[in-house]
Amino acid sequence: MATPAAVRLWRTAAQRRVRSAFNSIANARVEWQKATAEGREAGTEVVNAQLSKGLLVDLDLGELASLPNIKSVAQAKLTKQQVRSLERLLLAFERLEAAVSRLHSALEGFQEPPSTVSATGSTSPTAARTPDSKGGTRPSGGAVSEAASKGPVYNCLSITTLEAIAKEMVDMFEQELDVKRQITCAIHSLVAASHNQGQGQGPGQSRHGQHRELSSDELRSRLEVFLSAWQLEPRINSQRLEEITEMLDAEMKMPQY
């Protein structure tokens, strides 16, 4: 049977693990927000360049029209701007991937035993691991870990519950990353198609398989839809994240995440 001293040691170590994990999640979320903002800015530049290219076709240049190839030069410049913006969008997506990777690393911290606590309260730097109900492994600390893991780490919530909450958060961002991956690929494809059309290298393709060129308005409209989806983040439940933040703040008496 675990002694009170052993349980206190287990809880102290578990509190450090949980606090460290949620701090890491908070830092990764900040990185995500920054990368999302950078991607939104880059995507906006792509849309604006597409709008300018469309307007340039029918733009009355007045006296500037006498300059040789003035519109072609301007179109080429706008195309280069789009390419640079697309590169920034890709870099932003890579930062999102890095943020999600850090989220997963934080989640793994719940399953790393701080030490083996014996029933008498002594500790060891290593711990045997036993299968858990989810097919993973958990530290085998005998009566201490078995009993203490069912009790509160801080006030009310067990370490199993806290881990489930963390996983819920990580899953949101992982699903949203997949959405943003599709958006990034779609934007690249649309812009590439517009460049090819401008160079006469190939038309777009309708959903029925019949080739046709996309008008400037169609391209801009589709880009705007993808940009809106990027900004809205449909897979992230912001209200739920706020609820979790408030709950953890009350449970752990920690600063806002």
N, C-alpha and C positions, 0 to 999 in steps of 0.2 A: 504494500500500500504506500502511495506517495505521501511524503511528509509535507507540511505546509511550506517549509523552507524550499523544498524541491519545486513545488508548484510556483512559488514566487520567482525562483530563478527562471523557470520555463516562461512565465508571463513576461518577465523583463526582457528576455531575449526575443520573444515573439513580438513584443511591442516595438523593439528596434527594427526587426524585419519588416513589420507592417508599415511603420512610419517611413522607412527608407524606400519601400516599394511605392507608396503613394506619392512621396516626394518626387521620385523618378517619373511617375506617371504625369504629375503636374508639370515637370520640366519638359517632357515630351509633348504635352499638349500645347505649351507655349511655342515650341518649335513648329508644331503643326500649324498653328494660327499664323505664324510669320510666313511660312511657306505658302499657305493658302492665299494670303494677301499678295505675295509676290506673283503667284500664278494668276490671280485675278487681274493684277496690273498688266502683266504680260499679255493675257488674253484680251484685255480691253484695247491694248495697242494693236493687236492683230485685227480686231474688228474695225477700229478706226482707220487703219491703213486700207482695209478692204472698202470701206465707205469712200475714202478719198479716191481710190482707184476707180470706183464706179462713177463718181462725180466728175472726175477728170475727163472722161470720155466726151461728154457733151459740154464741157466748160468752155466759155468764150474767153479766150486769152487776150483779146484786143490786139494791141501792138506787139505783144509777145509772141503772137502766132507766127510772125515772120521769122522767128528764130528756128533754125533747122532742128527737126526731131525733138522739139521741146517737150511734147507730150510723152514721147517714148522714153526720154531721159527721166522725166518725172515718174513715169510708171516703174522704171527700173529702180529708181531710188526707193519708192514705196515698197517694192518687192524685197529689196535688201533689208528695209526696216522690219518687214514681216518675218523674214528669216531670222533676224536677230531676236525678235520678240518670241518666236517659236523656240529658239534655243533657251531663252530665259524660262519659258514655260516648262520645258523639259527639265531644266535644273531645279525648278520649284517642285516638280513631281518627284525628282530624286530625293529632295529634302523631305518630302512627305513619306517616302519609303523609309528613310532613315529614322524618322520620328516613330513610325509604326514598329520598326525593329526595336527601338528603345522601349516602346510600350510592352512588347513581348518579353524583353529582358527583365523589365520590372515585374511582370507577372510571374516569371520563373523564380523570382526571389522568395515568393511565398512557399515554395517547395524545397528550399535549401535549409537544412537544419542548422541553427546557430551552434548547437553543441548537443551532446547526449547528456541528459540529466538523469541521474540515477534516482531511485526512490529515496536515497539518503541525502540527496542534494549535491553530490559530487558531479563534476562535469568532465567531459572528454571531447577533444577536438573532432572526433569522428563519430559517425552514427550509422548503425545498420539501417537499411531501408526496406520497407515492406510495401506490397502492392496496395493501392487505394481503390476505392469504388469506381474511379474514372479510368482505371487502367494505367495510371501513373504510379509514382512511388512517393512515399512519405517517410519521414524519419521514424524509426522504431525506438522510442524512448521508454518502453515499458509502460508501467502504470501511470507515470507522470504525463507523457505525451498523450496517451489515450484519454485520460480523464481531463487534463487541462485543455486539450484541443476542443472539447465540447463546451467549455465554459468561456466566459467573456475574456477577450484580450485586454480591452480597456474597461468599458462600462457594461455593455449589453451584448455586443456582437462577438461571435466566435471567429476563430481564424478561418474556418471553412466558409463562413458567411462573408467575411471581408474579402477573401480570395474570389468568391463568386461575384461580388460587386466589382472588383477590379477587372475580372474577365468580361463582365458585361460592358464596361467602358472600352476595353481594348477591342472587343468584337465590333463595336460601332465604327471605330476608326479603321479597322481592317476592311470592313464592308465599304466604307466610304472611299478608301484608297482604291478599291477595285472600280468604283464608279469613276473616279478621277482618272484612272488609267484609260478607261474607255473614252472619256472626254478628250484626253490628251491625244490619243490615237486618231479620233475623229477629226479634231481640229487640224492636225497635221495632214490628214488625207484630203480634207477640203481645200486647204491652202495649196497643197501640191497640185490638186486638180485645177485650181484657178490659174496657177503658174503655167501648167501645161496647155490650158486653153489659150492663154495669152500668147504662147509661143507656137500655137498650132500643132502641138504634139499629141493631143488626144482629148476627146470630150469626156463629159461626165457620163454617168450611167444611171438610168432610171431603175426603179425597183422591179420593173418587169423585164429588165435585161436589155432594153432598147437604149442605144447610146444617144445622148443628147447633151448639149452644152447647158451648164447651169448659168443663169443670168446673174449679174452682179448683185441684184436684190435678193435672189435666192441664196446665194453664198453668204451674204451678210446676215440674212435672217437665220440661217442655220447656225452660223457662228455665234450669233446672239443667244440662241437657245442653249447651246453648249456652255457659253459663258455664264448664263443665268443658273444652269444646273451646277456648275462649279461653285458658284457663290452660295447657293441655297443649301448645299450639303444634305441631300435628302436622307442619307443613311444615319446621320447623327441626330439623335433626339436631344436637342439642347435643353429642353425642360427637364428631362430625366437626368441629365448631367448636373443641372443646378440642384435638383433634389438630392442626388448622391453627394454633392459637395457640401450641402447644408447638413446632411445626415452624418457625414464623416467629421465635419467640423464639431458637431455636437458630441459625437462619440469619442473623438480623440482629442478634443480641445486644441485643434490645430488651426493655423492660418488658412485662409481660403486658398483653394487649388486653382 
